[in-house]
Amino acid sequence: MAWTEARELVISLLLGVVVIRVAAAVVRAIDADGATGRVRLLVFTNSMDVMEGLILLVAAVLLCTAPAGTVPRHLRVWLFRVGVLLAGLAAVGVANVLTLPNGSGGAGKLYNVLEVGLPATTLFLLTAWLAREVVTLPTAGER
């Protein structure tokens, strides 16, 4: 298998891993016993963290370092869409943590935002930006 096809396969598998991890977060939120809707949202958004952002970032770097025209356009589009969607969910999660009336004080909420929400949001947005804006490397004949 040539590196061109392997790159496409790796990017697709990385996207698939993130989708599976998001599905696991949904299952975890549904399984939260006796939780309200906002607490389930908190469980869901806390289950998606920096790991998903790093996985997507690796996929974006693979995409951006590919020679021009070697990776199908739909992978770039899907990487962008998943990055934007997860960034939006992470941002909603940050707002939910900060406004949720629970027993934890401001420091506990801030820890949650700094540990999970903001780093994940940043990595998701970075992935979306790389997928949309960064031009792939020129082929050997174009240099």
Secondary structure, DSSP 8 states (H G I E B T S, - for coil): --HHHHHHHHHHHHHHHHHHHHHHHHHHHHT-TT--HHHHHHHHHHHS-HHHHHHHHHHHHHHHTSBTTSS-HHHHHHHHHHHHHHHHHHHHHHHHHHH--SS--HHHHHHHIIIIIHHHHHHHHHHHHHHHH---B--GGG-
